[in-house]
Amino acid sequence: MNKILIFAKASEATLLIKKIYESFLNIGEFHIVYEDDEIKNSFEKENLHFYKINLFAYELYKNLYYKDLNKIIIIVKNKKEAEFI
């Protein structure tokens, strides 16, 4: 099973999560780190895991890196935040 970590802060992240929710849930497990509540909305499934964490708080989400991930997707508009992640 694919394990995918998504860092979502841009408004486009909501579109990606909606597409995953509608079409791709059966291909893996998705861990989504977000800051704004609008990103989570009403997406509730057993293989969607949401973590409301500041993207600069590495200590809070570093354990997610050890979940035997297949992919990491970063959807952040701020270049400094993206480089930090």
C-alpha positions in Angstrom: 0.0 0.0 0.0 1.3 3.5 -0.9 1.9 5.9 2.0 1.8 9.5 0.9 2.6 12.6 3.0 1.1 15.9 1.9 2.1 19.3 3.2 -0.9 21.5 2.4 -1.0 25.2 2.8 -2.0 26.7 -0.5 -5.7 26.9 -1.6 -4.8 24.5 -4.4 -4.3 21.8 -1.8 -8.0 21.6 -1.2 -8.5 20.7 -4.8 -5.9 17.9 -4.6 -7.4 16.5 -1.4 -10.9 16.6 -3.0 -9.6 14.7 -6.0 -7.9 12.1 -3.8 -11.1 11.8 -1.7 -13.2 11.2 -4.8 -10.9 9.0 -6.9 -7.8 7.7 -5.3 -8.5 6.6 -1.7 -8.2 2.9 -2.6 -4.6 3.2 -3.7 -3.0 4.2 -0.4 -2.9 5.9 2.9 -2.6 9.7 3.0 -1.1 11.8 5.8 -1.9 15.5 5.4 -0.2 18.2 7.4 -2.2 21.5 7.3 -2.6 24.8 9.0 -5.9 26.2 7.8 -9.2 24.5 8.7 -10.6 25.1 5.2 -8.2 22.5 3.9 -9.6 19.7 6.0 -13.3 20.6 5.4 -15.4 17.4 5.6 -13.0 14.9 4.2 -13.4 11.9 6.6 -12.2 8.4 5.6 -10.2 5.8 7.4 -7.1 6.2 5.1 -7.0 10.0 5.3 -5.1 11.2 8.3 -5.1 15.0 9.1 -2.5 16.8 11.4 -3.1 20.4 12.2 0.5 21.6 12.6 2.4 24.8 11.9 4.7 23.9 8.9 7.7 25.5 10.7 7.2 23.2 13.7 9.4 20.4 12.5 9.6 18.6 15.9 5.8 18.1 15.8 5.7 16.3 12.4 9.2 14.8 12.0 7.8 11.4 13.1 5.7 11.3 10.0 8.9 11.0 8.0 9.4 7.5 9.5 6.2 6.0 8.3 7.8 4.1 5.3 6.5 6.8 2.9 6.4 6.4 -0.9 5.9 10.0 -1.7 6.0 13.5 -0.2 4.0 16.2 -1.8 4.5 19.9 -0.8 1.8 22.3 -1.8 2.9 25.6 -0.3 3.0 29.0 -1.9 5.7 30.5 0.3 9.1 29.5 -1.0 10.9 29.7 2.4 8.3 27.3 3.9 8.7 24.9 1.1 12.5 24.9 1.4 12.2 24.4 5.2 10.0 21.4 4.8 
